Amino acid sequence: MFLLSVWGELSPPTSLTAAVSARIANASFLRTMYEALKICAPITFMTFAIFARSEMVISPGFAQVVATVLVLIGTSGVAVAMFGRFLARAATDIPVRCGLAALSFVVMLHPSQTAAMLVAAAVVPFTLIGIWRHQSLAAPGIAQPSEAVAAPAQDVAALVAEAKREL
């Protein structure tokens, strides 16, 4: 229930989180809401995984740990599939990421725990490889140091005036 209530803060049309974040960043409300939904999507899948892996909430002990680890592996794989990069070319990268996402959903939602564990053995290395490849493919460029420029006094005054008006 907690995850569903948090999701309500992100989803349209009343995304309070996106409204506040967009205002702080002086960004588009719809774009901010879309990014927030995209970032939280892997975590949201956990709400559905509880139905397939009910041991997470029903059976304390080793069964609970195994089910929780399977859901962790599945959500991690989905997150890497959504945000990571395996290959430089999109034409080859997207199918690989879709395959990882499909395998991750099998780990999270397949009713057979044995099948889920077998597929998880493949998802873990692919997830780690995806993280490693993403770090090298999507590494930010080295920015050249820029000289610090002081803000003009009138800009600071306008900012202070806006802050007072907001209060």
N, C-alpha and C positions, 0 to 999 in steps of 0.2 A: 504494500500500500504506500510505503514511503516513496519508492521509486516512481510510482504512478503520480503521486502528488507533486514530486519534483518535475516530472515530465510536463505536468499541467502549467508550470511556471515557464516552460520553454516553448510550448506549442501555441500556434495561432488561435484566436486573434488576440488573446490577452497575455502576451508574453512579457510579464513584468521584468524578468531578467534581461531580455533583449532590449526593452525600452530604456532601462537604466544604463546598461552597457553602451548602447548606441549613443545615448546623450553624453555620457562621459567621454567617449571616443570621438564624438562629433561625426558619427558614421550613419549609414542608412539603417533604419530599423529593420526592414525586411531582410537585408543582407546579413545583419547581425543575428537575427532570429534563425535564418537558414544555417549559418555556421554553428550556432549553439545546438540546433537539432542534430546536425551532422556529427558534432563532437560527442554528444551524449547517446547516439544511437547504439553503439556496442553495449553500453551499460544497460540500456533499455531491454535488450534481448534477454538479460538475466531474469526479467519478470516472467518471460515465457519459459525459460529454462527450468524454473522452479516446478512447473507442471510435469516436465519430462524427468527431472531429477528431484523428485519429492523427498529423497533421502536427505537433501540439504536442510530441510526444516522439520522432518519427522523423526529420523533415526539418528540420535546422537551416537557418536563413536566413529569407528573406522569407515563405515558406509557413508557417513556425512562428509568426512574428509575427502574420500575418493570422488564423491559427487561434486563437491565444491571445487576440487582441482580440475575436474573435467570441464566445468563451466568456466573456470578461469582460463583454461587452455582455449576453449571455444571463443570466448569474448576477446582474448588477446589476438587470436587468429583473425577474427572479423575486423578488429581495429587496424591491424597491419594491412589487411586486404583493402580497407577503405582509405587509409591515409599513407601507406607505404608505397615504395616503388621497387620493383624487382629488376626491371630492364629499362634501358634508355628510351626505346621506341614504344610509343603508346599502343601500336598495333599488336605487339607481342606481350606488353606488360599487362594490359587489361585482362586478357584471357587467363593469365597466370594468377592474377589477383582474384578473379571470379572463381577460379578453381579452389584457391585457398579459402575463400569465403564459404563455398559449398561444403568443403571438408570440415570447416569449423562449425557450421550449422549441424552437420552430422554428429560431431562430438557433443554439442550442447543438447540436441533434441532427439537423437535416436533412442528408441525405447530399450534397446539391448545395451547394457553397460559394457559387455565384452566387446561388442562391435565398436562402441564409442572409444574404448581404451585402445583398440587396434588402430583406429583412425587417428587418435590423439598422438600416437607414436610417430605418425607422419606429419601431423600439423605442427608439433613443437619444433622440429628442425627447420621446416619451411618458414615458420614465424621468425625464428632467430636469423635465418638467412635474409628474410625480408627486412628486418631491422638493420642488419649489417649493410645490405645493398642500398637501402634508403639513405643511410648516413653518407655513403660515398656518392650516390647519384644526386641527391638533393642538398648537398652541403652548401651552405651559404658562401658567397664569394667574400674574399677578404676586403673589407672596406678600407679605403684610404682615410687616414685621420684628417679631420677637417678642423679648421681653426674655430675656436669658440667665438661666437658672435653674441654680444650682449643685446638683449631685447630693448627696443626703443622705449622710452619712458611712457609714451602715450599708449603703447600696446599693453604695458603692465597696468596702467591706469584703467584702460577699458576692461581688462580681465578682472580687476578688483571690483569695478563697478558692476559687472555682470554677476560676480559672486555675491555681492551684497543684495542685488535684486533677487537672486535665487533664494537667498535666505529669507 
